[in-house]
Amino acid sequence: MTKTFTQDDVIRYIYCETSEGENKEIQKAILCDSQLQEMYKEFTSTKADLDKSMKDPSDTVTNSILNYSKSLNLPSNK
């Protein structure tokens, strides 16, 4: 019996949130199903674009947040 995979399954696979067994099934399905293959290519391209667009905050912003946090004088959890 051939399992049908959803967009969610493909996204989980791309983000390494699937089990080894699921990985093998999805890989096999991607090789055999051109629509699934196209979906996989589109999603991996989108993920790559998202990864490239990630920004780190500047040191000024980070320091401002830390200084604000220190100024609150909250008790520690220790």
A tleap script that builds the chain and sets N, CA, C and O, in Angstrom:
source leaprc.protein.ff14SB
mol = sequence {
  NMET THR LYS THR PHE THR GLN ASP ASP VAL
  ILE ARG TYR ILE TYR CYS GLU THR SER GLU
  GLY GLU ASN LYS GLU ILE GLN LYS ALA ILE
  LEU CYS ASP SER GLN LEU GLN GLU MET TYR
  LYS GLU PHE THR SER THR LYS ALA ASP LEU
  ASP LYS SER MET LYS ASP PRO SER ASP THR
  VAL THR ASN SER ILE LEU ASN TYR SER LYS
  SER LEU ASN LEU PRO SER ASN CLYS
}
set mol.1.N position { 0.838 -1.175 0.000 }
set mol.1.CA position { 0.000 0.000 0.000 }
set mol.1.C position { 0.889 1.248 0.000 }
set mol.1.O position { 1.828 1.350 0.790 }
set mol.2.N position { 0.589 2.178 -0.879 }
set mol.2.CA position { 1.346 3.421 -0.990 }
set mol.2.C position { 0.726 4.476 -0.100 }
set mol.2.O position { -0.474 4.739 -0.171 }
set mol.3.N position { 1.555 5.079 0.741 }
set mol.3.CA position { 1.079 6.115 1.649 }
set mol.3.C position { 1.061 7.451 0.911 }
set mol.3.O position { 1.963 7.749 0.127 }
set mol.4.N position { 0.048 8.235 1.163 }
set mol.4.CA position { -0.041 9.576 0.602 }
set mol.4.C position { 0.558 10.552 1.604 }
set mol.4.O position { 0.210 10.536 2.784 }
set mol.5.N position { 1.451 11.394 1.130 }
set mol.5.CA position { 2.087 12.369 2.013 }
set mol.5.C position { 1.496 13.751 1.771 }
set mol.5.O position { 1.173 14.117 0.641 }
set mol.6.N position { 1.363 14.503 2.847 }
set mol.6.CA position { 0.792 15.846 2.784 }
set mol.6.C position { 1.910 16.891 2.767 }
set mol.6.O position { 3.087 16.566 2.927 }
set mol.7.N position { 1.520 18.136 2.571 }
set mol.7.CA position { 2.480 19.234 2.658 }
set mol.7.C position { 3.145 19.248 4.035 }
set mol.7.O position { 4.347 19.485 4.152 }
set mol.8.N position { 2.357 18.995 5.061 }
set mol.8.CA position { 2.896 18.978 6.422 }
set mol.8.C position { 3.977 17.912 6.571 }
set mol.8.O position { 4.992 18.151 7.225 }
set mol.9.N position { 3.773 16.744 5.976 }
set mol.9.CA position { 4.770 15.681 6.038 }
set mol.9.C position { 6.076 16.122 5.385 }
set mol.9.O position { 7.158 15.872 5.915 }
set mol.10.N position { 5.969 16.772 4.240 }
set mol.10.CA position { 7.153 17.227 3.517 }
set mol.10.C position { 7.885 18.303 4.327 }
set mol.10.O position { 9.113 18.294 4.410 }
set mol.11.N position { 7.143 19.207 4.908 }
set mol.11.CA position { 7.758 20.259 5.732 }
set mol.11.C position { 8.441 19.647 6.951 }
set mol.11.O position { 9.559 20.031 7.295 }
set mol.12.N position { 7.782 18.710 7.597 }
set mol.12.CA position { 8.397 18.019 8.743 }
set mol.12.C position { 9.686 17.326 8.316 }
set mol.12.O position { 10.673 17.340 9.051 }
set mol.13.N position { 9.678 16.724 7.139 }
set mol.13.CA position { 10.862 16.040 6.607 }
set mol.13.C position { 11.998 17.041 6.381 }
set mol.13.O position { 13.141 16.779 6.756 }
set mol.14.N position { 11.687 18.175 5.775 }
set mol.14.CA position { 12.700 19.197 5.492 }
set mol.14.C position { 13.325 19.725 6.780 }
set mol.14.O position { 14.521 20.013 6.821 }
set mol.15.N position { 12.519 19.850 7.826 }
set mol.15.CA position { 13.015 20.355 9.103 }
set mol.15.C position { 13.489 19.232 10.046 }
set mol.15.O position { 13.671 19.453 11.243 }
set mol.16.N position { 13.685 18.034 9.489 }
set mol.16.CA position { 14.214 16.881 10.246 }
set mol.16.C position { 13.356 16.538 11.460 }
set mol.16.O position { 13.882 16.242 12.533 }
set mol.17.N position { 12.041 16.579 11.292 }
set mol.17.CA position { 11.113 16.262 12.375 }
set mol.17.C position { 10.401 14.937 12.136 }
set mol.17.O position { 9.362 14.667 12.739 }
set mol.18.N position { 10.956 14.117 11.260 }
set mol.18.CA position { 10.363 12.817 10.956 }
set mol.18.C position { 11.288 11.709 11.440 }
set mol.18.O position { 12.493 11.904 11.597 }
set mol.19.N position { 10.698 10.553 11.670 }
set mol.19.CA position { 11.485 9.408 12.130 }
set mol.19.C position { 12.274 8.820 10.959 }
set mol.19.O position { 12.042 9.175 9.804 }
set mol.20.N position { 13.196 7.929 11.267 }
set mol.20.CA position { 13.980 7.273 10.212 }
set mol.20.C position { 13.071 6.512 9.250 }
set mol.20.O position { 13.283 6.535 8.038 }
set mol.21.N position { 12.068 5.846 9.790 }
set mol.21.CA position { 11.130 5.103 8.948 }
set mol.21.C position { 10.362 6.021 8.018 }
set mol.21.O position { 10.193 5.723 6.836 }
set mol.22.N position { 9.892 7.149 8.560 }
set mol.22.CA position { 9.182 8.129 7.737 }
set mol.22.C position { 10.116 8.708 6.670 }
set mol.22.O position { 9.714 8.916 5.525 }
set mol.23.N position { 11.363 8.964 7.062 }
set mol.23.CA position { 12.336 9.501 6.112 }
set mol.23.C position { 12.460 8.605 4.892 }
set mol.23.O position { 12.426 9.082 3.758 }
set mol.24.N position { 12.603 7.313 5.126 }
set mol.24.CA position { 12.753 6.359 4.017 }
set mol.24.C position { 11.513 6.358 3.126 }
set mol.24.O position { 11.622 6.342 1.900 }
set mol.25.N position { 10.348 6.375 3.743 }
set mol.25.CA position { 9.098 6.383 2.973 }
set mol.25.C position { 8.956 7.662 2.153 }
set mol.25.O position { 8.579 7.623 0.982 }
set mol.26.N position { 9.260 8.784 2.778 }
set mol.26.CA position { 9.135 10.068 2.083 }
set mol.26.C position { 10.155 10.158 0.949 }
set mol.26.O position { 9.823 10.614 -0.146 }
set mol.27.N position { 11.379 9.733 1.197 }
set mol.27.CA position { 12.406 9.762 0.150 }
set mol.27.C position { 11.986 8.922 -1.053 }
set mol.27.O position { 12.152 9.330 -2.202 }
set mol.28.N position { 11.445 7.755 -0.770 }
set mol.28.CA position { 10.985 6.874 -1.847 }
set mol.28.C position { 9.832 7.537 -2.616 }
set mol.28.O position { 9.785 7.491 -3.845 }
set mol.29.N position { 8.917 8.146 -1.878 }
set mol.29.CA position { 7.767 8.793 -2.507 }
set mol.29.C position { 8.203 9.982 -3.358 }
set mol.29.O position { 7.651 10.205 -4.435 }
set mol.30.N position { 9.184 10.745 -2.888 }
set mol.30.CA position { 9.671 11.898 -3.643 }
set mol.30.C position { 10.286 11.446 -4.971 }
set mol.30.O position { 10.129 12.115 -5.992 }
set mol.31.N position { 10.976 10.322 -4.952 }
set mol.31.CA position { 11.575 9.803 -6.186 }
set mol.31.C position { 10.528 9.347 -7.194 }
set mol.31.O position { 10.737 9.450 -8.402 }
set mol.32.N position { 9.405 8.844 -6.698 }
set mol.32.CA position { 8.389 8.251 -7.574 }
set mol.32.C position { 7.266 9.199 -7.969 }
set mol.32.O position { 6.601 8.966 -8.979 }
set mol.33.N position { 7.040 10.247 -7.213 }
set mol.33.CA position { 5.894 11.140 -7.427 }
set mol.33.C position { 6.394 12.528 -7.846 }
set mol.33.O position { 6.994 13.244 -7.044 }
set mol.34.N position { 6.145 12.900 -9.094 }
set mol.34.CA position { 6.658 14.179 -9.607 }
set mol.34.C position { 6.036 15.378 -8.892 }
set mol.34.O position { 6.703 16.395 -8.704 }
set mol.35.N position { 4.766 15.274 -8.490 }
set mol.35.CA position { 4.126 16.383 -7.759 }
set mol.35.C position { 4.767 16.564 -6.383 }
set mol.35.O position { 5.022 17.686 -5.947 }
set mol.36.N position { 5.019 15.457 -5.719 }
set mol.36.CA position { 5.665 15.510 -4.415 }
set mol.36.C position { 7.091 16.034 -4.562 }
set mol.36.O position { 7.570 16.784 -3.712 }
set mol.37.N position { 7.763 15.642 -5.633 }
set mol.37.CA position { 9.118 16.103 -5.905 }
set mol.37.C position { 9.131 17.623 -6.124 }
set mol.37.O position { 10.011 18.318 -5.616 }
set mol.38.N position { 8.170 18.122 -6.866 }
set mol.38.CA position { 8.062 19.557 -7.118 }
set mol.38.C position { 7.781 20.307 -5.819 }
set mol.38.O position { 8.355 21.368 -5.574 }
set mol.39.N position { 6.898 19.755 -4.986 }
set mol.39.CA position { 6.586 20.348 -3.691 }
set mol.39.C position { 7.846 20.404 -2.829 }
set mol.39.O position { 8.131 21.424 -2.201 }
set mol.40.N position { 8.595 19.309 -2.803 }
set mol.40.CA position { 9.835 19.238 -2.018 }
set mol.40.C position { 10.821 20.313 -2.492 }
set mol.40.O position { 11.410 21.012 -1.668 }
set mol.41.N position { 11.004 20.449 -3.794 }
set mol.41.CA position { 11.932 21.452 -4.335 }
set mol.41.C position { 11.499 22.864 -3.966 }
set mol.41.O position { 12.318 23.697 -3.578 }
set mol.42.N position { 10.212 23.118 -4.092 }
set mol.42.CA position { 9.676 24.447 -3.756 }
set mol.42.C position { 9.883 24.766 -2.279 }
set mol.42.O position { 10.307 25.866 -1.927 }
set mol.43.N position { 9.582 23.797 -1.420 }
set mol.43.CA position { 9.714 24.023 0.019 }
set mol.43.C position { 11.173 24.170 0.445 }
set mol.43.O position { 11.483 25.003 1.297 }
set mol.44.N position { 12.071 23.375 -0.133 }
set mol.44.CA position { 13.486 23.512 0.234 }
set mol.44.C position { 14.040 24.854 -0.239 }
set mol.44.O position { 14.878 25.454 0.434 }
set mol.45.N position { 13.579 25.317 -1.378 }
set mol.45.CA position { 13.995 26.634 -1.877 }
set mol.45.C position { 13.486 27.731 -0.948 }
set mol.45.O position { 14.221 28.661 -0.617 }
set mol.46.N position { 12.240 27.623 -0.533 }
set mol.46.CA position { 11.659 28.606 0.389 }
set mol.46.C position { 12.395 28.606 1.721 }
set mol.46.O position { 12.662 29.665 2.287 }
set mol.47.N position { 12.721 27.419 2.219 }
set mol.47.CA position { 13.458 27.320 3.481 }
set mol.47.C position { 14.826 27.973 3.350 }
set mol.47.O position { 15.263 28.686 4.254 }
set mol.48.N position { 15.501 27.737 2.240 }
set mol.48.CA position { 16.816 28.344 2.015 }
set mol.48.C position { 16.702 29.869 1.993 }
set mol.48.O position { 17.543 30.565 2.562 }
set mol.49.N position { 15.661 30.386 1.337 }
set mol.49.CA position { 15.448 31.836 1.303 }
set mol.49.C position { 15.183 32.387 2.703 }
set mol.49.O position { 15.700 33.442 3.072 }
set mol.50.N position { 14.383 31.672 3.469 }
set mol.50.CA position { 14.099 32.100 4.847 }
set mol.50.C position { 15.368 32.081 5.696 }
set mol.50.O position { 15.618 33.000 6.477 }
set mol.51.N position { 16.162 31.031 5.537 }
set mol.51.CA position { 17.404 30.931 6.306 }
set mol.51.C position { 18.350 32.087 5.980 }
set mol.51.O position { 19.020 32.615 6.868 }
set mol.52.N position { 18.402 32.482 4.696 }
set mol.52.CA position { 19.265 33.595 4.285 }
set mol.52.C position { 18.776 34.923 4.837 }
set mol.52.O position { 19.577 35.828 5.073 }
set mol.53.N position { 17.481 35.051 5.043 }
set mol.53.CA position { 16.926 36.328 5.480 }
set mol.53.C position { 17.013 36.527 6.990 }
set mol.53.O position { 16.677 37.603 7.486 }
set mol.54.N position { 17.453 35.519 7.722 }
set mol.54.CA position { 17.562 35.644 9.176 }
set mol.54.C position { 18.610 36.692 9.522 }
set mol.54.O position { 19.701 36.712 8.951 }
set mol.55.N position { 18.269 37.548 10.449 }
set mol.55.CA position { 19.163 38.618 10.875 }
set mol.55.C position { 19.466 38.466 12.355 }
set mol.55.O position { 18.640 37.977 13.126 }
set mol.56.N position { 20.653 38.889 12.737 }
set mol.56.CA position { 21.025 38.934 14.141 }
set mol.56.C position { 20.850 40.370 14.626 }
set mol.56.O position { 21.116 41.314 13.881 }
set mol.57.N position { 20.410 40.538 15.857 }
set mol.57.CA position { 20.266 41.904 16.362 }
set mol.57.C position { 21.645 42.538 16.549 }
set mol.57.O position { 22.633 41.841 16.781 }
set mol.58.N position { 21.697 43.837 16.446 }
set mol.58.CA position { 22.967 44.532 16.654 }
set mol.58.C position { 23.358 44.443 18.130 }
set mol.58.O position { 22.526 44.159 18.992 }
set mol.59.N position { 24.633 44.690 18.398 }
set mol.59.CA position { 25.108 44.681 19.782 }
set mol.59.C position { 24.392 45.754 20.608 }
set mol.59.O position { 24.126 45.558 21.794 }
set mol.60.N position { 24.085 46.876 19.978 }
set mol.60.CA position { 23.385 47.959 20.675 }
set mol.60.C position { 22.021 47.494 21.166 }
set mol.60.O position { 21.649 47.742 22.313 }
set mol.61.N position { 21.283 46.825 20.301 }
set mol.61.CA position { 19.957 46.329 20.680 }
set mol.61.C position { 20.075 45.280 21.787 }
set mol.61.O position { 19.337 45.325 22.771 }
set mol.62.N position { 20.996 44.346 21.623 }
set mol.62.CA position { 21.199 43.300 22.634 }
set mol.62.C position { 21.547 43.915 23.986 }
set mol.62.O position { 20.993 43.523 25.014 }
set mol.63.N position { 22.457 44.868 23.983 }
set mol.63.CA position { 22.861 45.517 25.236 }
set mol.63.C position { 21.721 46.306 25.851 }
set mol.63.O position { 21.579 46.335 27.074 }
set mol.64.N position { 20.913 46.941 25.032 }
set mol.64.CA position { 19.754 47.692 25.547 }
set mol.64.C position { 18.777 46.758 26.254 }
set mol.64.O position { 18.252 47.084 27.319 }
set mol.65.N position { 18.539 45.605 25.657 }
set mol.65.CA position { 17.630 44.625 26.267 }
set mol.65.C position { 18.205 44.116 27.582 }
set mol.65.O position { 17.491 44.026 28.581 }
set mol.66.N position { 19.495 43.784 27.585 }
set mol.66.CA position { 20.134 43.298 28.812 }
set mol.66.C position { 20.126 44.359 29.909 }
set mol.66.O position { 19.854 44.052 31.070 }
set mol.67.N position { 20.421 45.598 29.548 }
set mol.67.CA position { 20.416 46.675 30.547 }
set mol.67.C position { 19.021 46.915 31.108 }
set mol.67.O position { 18.862 47.139 32.308 }
set mol.68.N position { 18.027 46.870 30.255 }
set mol.68.CA position { 16.652 47.026 30.720 }
set mol.68.C position { 16.296 45.898 31.695 }
set mol.68.O position { 15.707 46.133 32.750 }
set mol.69.N position { 16.659 44.697 31.327 }
set mol.69.CA position { 16.373 43.543 32.173 }
set mol.69.C position { 17.040 43.687 33.540 }
set mol.69.O position { 16.428 43.400 34.569 }
set mol.70.N position { 18.288 44.130 33.545 }
set mol.70.CA position { 19.010 44.326 34.810 }
set mol.70.C position { 18.361 45.411 35.656 }
set mol.70.O position { 18.363 45.334 36.884 }
set mol.71.N position { 17.808 46.418 34.996 }
set mol.71.CA position { 17.214 47.542 35.733 }
set mol.71.C position { 15.917 47.160 36.456 }
set mol.71.O position { 15.470 47.882 37.348 }
set mol.72.N position { 15.331 46.060 36.084 }
set mol.72.CA position { 14.078 45.637 36.718 }
set mol.72.C position { 14.291 45.101 38.125 }
set mol.72.O position { 13.350 45.053 38.917 }
set mol.73.N position { 15.513 44.698 38.446 }
set mol.73.CA position { 15.851 44.185 39.781 }
set mol.73.C position { 14.929 43.055 40.216 }
set mol.73.O position { 14.455 43.035 41.351 }
set mol.74.N position { 14.678 42.121 39.318 }
set mol.74.CA position { 13.858 40.976 39.655 }
set mol.74.C position { 14.654 39.955 40.429 }
set mol.74.O position { 15.852 39.806 40.188 }
set mol.75.N position { 14.019 39.232 41.369 }
set mol.75.CA position { 14.767 38.210 42.114 }
set mol.75.C position { 15.164 37.058 41.171 }
set mol.75.O position { 14.439 36.698 40.244 }
set mol.76.N position { 16.323 36.514 41.449 }
set mol.76.CA position { 16.794 35.392 40.612 }
set mol.76.C position { 16.066 34.120 41.007 }
set mol.76.O position { 15.490 34.038 42.091 }
set mol.77.N position { 16.093 33.125 40.120 }
set mol.77.CA position { 15.448 31.836 40.367 }
set mol.77.C position { 16.336 30.862 41.095 }
set mol.77.O position { 15.987 29.686 41.198 }
set mol.78.N position { 17.445 31.290 41.594 }
set mol.78.CA position { 18.405 30.379 42.233 }
set mol.78.C position { 18.032 30.051 43.639 }
set mol.78.O position { 18.741 29.297 44.306 }
savepdb mol mol.pdb
quit
